[in-house]
Amino acid sequence: MNLNGRTLTRRMRSDLAEKDSRPDMPDKNPESPEMLLAEFVDVAETKGQGWVEYLCPKPGENQLSLKDT
């Protein structure tokens, strides 16, 4: 992903690669969704590096899992 929130490549979902910027895409947390891509860009721009926690199901599952990226 670049700093505009544009996905450049996706291993599991190649249909989403090279799509338009989606910085307003929320994670799957039904109680308090976070703007996931905007958070990635914010960490990169303000800290240069870091981790973002979010909820997302593992491939092939429906139950949400905590992930760090």
C-alpha positions as a Markdown table, in Angstrom:
| # | Residue | x | y | z |
|---|---|---|---|---|
| 1 | Met | 0.0 | 0.0 | 0.0 |
| 2 | Asn | 1.2 | 3.5 | -0.7 |
| 3 | Leu | 0.7 | 6.6 | 1.4 |
| 4 | Asn | -2.5 | 7.4 | -0.4 |
| 5 | Gly | -4.1 | 4.2 | 0.9 |
| 6 | Arg | -4.0 | 2.5 | -2.5 |
| 7 | Thr | -3.4 | -1.2 | -2.4 |
| 8 | Leu | -0.6 | -2.2 | -4.7 |
| 9 | Thr | -0.7 | -6.0 | -4.2 |
| 10 | Arg | -2.6 | -8.6 | -2.2 |
| 11 | Arg | -1.6 | -12.2 | -1.9 |
| 12 | Met | -4.9 | -13.6 | -0.8 |
| 13 | Arg | -7.2 | -11.2 | -2.8 |
| 14 | Ser | -5.6 | -10.4 | -6.1 |
| 15 | Asp | -8.9 | -8.9 | -7.2 |
| 16 | Leu | -8.3 | -6.0 | -4.8 |
| 17 | Ala | -4.8 | -5.2 | -6.0 |
| 18 | Glu | -4.3 | -2.0 | -8.0 |
| 19 | Lys | -7.7 | -0.6 | -7.0 |
| 20 | Asp | -8.4 | 3.0 | -6.2 |
| 21 | Ser | -7.6 | 4.5 | -2.8 |
| 22 | Arg | -9.8 | 3.2 | 0.0 |
| 23 | Pro | -8.6 | 5.0 | 3.2 |
| 24 | Asp | -12.1 | 4.9 | 4.7 |
| 25 | Met | -12.3 | 1.1 | 4.7 |
| 26 | Pro | -13.2 | -0.1 | 8.2 |
| 27 | Asp | -12.1 | -3.2 | 9.9 |
| 28 | Lys | -14.7 | -5.9 | 10.8 |
| 29 | Asn | -15.1 | -4.8 | 14.5 |
| 30 | Pro | -18.9 | -4.4 | 14.8 |
| 31 | Glu | -18.7 | -2.5 | 18.1 |
| 32 | Ser | -16.1 | 0.1 | 17.1 |
| 33 | Pro | -14.9 | -0.1 | 13.5 |
| 34 | Glu | -11.5 | 1.5 | 12.9 |
| 35 | Met | -10.5 | 3.0 | 9.5 |
| 36 | Leu | -7.9 | 0.5 | 8.8 |
| 37 | Leu | -6.0 | 1.8 | 5.8 |
| 38 | Ala | -6.1 | 5.4 | 7.2 |
| 39 | Glu | -4.5 | 4.0 | 10.4 |
| 40 | Phe | -1.8 | 2.3 | 8.4 |
| 41 | Val | -1.0 | 5.5 | 6.6 |
| 42 | Asp | -1.1 | 7.6 | 9.8 |
| 43 | Val | 1.4 | 5.3 | 11.5 |
| 44 | Ala | 3.7 | 5.3 | 8.5 |
| 45 | Glu | 3.6 | 9.1 | 8.1 |
| 46 | Thr | 3.9 | 10.0 | 11.8 |
| 47 | Lys | 6.2 | 7.3 | 13.1 |
| 48 | Gly | 7.9 | 5.9 | 10.0 |
| 49 | Gln | 7.1 | 2.4 | 11.2 |
| 50 | Gly | 4.9 | 0.6 | 13.7 |
| 51 | Trp | 2.1 | -1.8 | 14.2 |
| 52 | Val | -1.7 | -1.5 | 13.9 |
| 53 | Glu | -4.1 | -3.9 | 15.7 |
| 54 | Tyr | -7.4 | -4.7 | 14.0 |
| 55 | Leu | -10.1 | -7.4 | 13.8 |
| 56 | Cys | -10.5 | -9.6 | 10.8 |
| 57 | Pro | -11.5 | -13.2 | 10.2 |
| 58 | Lys | -8.8 | -15.7 | 9.2 |
| 59 | Pro | -9.1 | -17.0 | 5.6 |
| 60 | Gly | -11.9 | -19.6 | 5.5 |
| 61 | Glu | -13.3 | -18.6 | 9.0 |
| 62 | Asn | -16.1 | -16.3 | 10.2 |
| 63 | Gln | -14.9 | -15.7 | 13.7 |
| 64 | Leu | -13.0 | -12.4 | 14.1 |
| 65 | Ser | -9.4 | -12.6 | 15.2 |
| 66 | Leu | -7.1 | -9.9 | 16.5 |
| 67 | Lys | -4.3 | -9.2 | 14.0 |
| 68 | Asp | -1.3 | -7.0 | 14.0 |
| 69 | Thr | 0.1 | -5.5 | 10.8 |
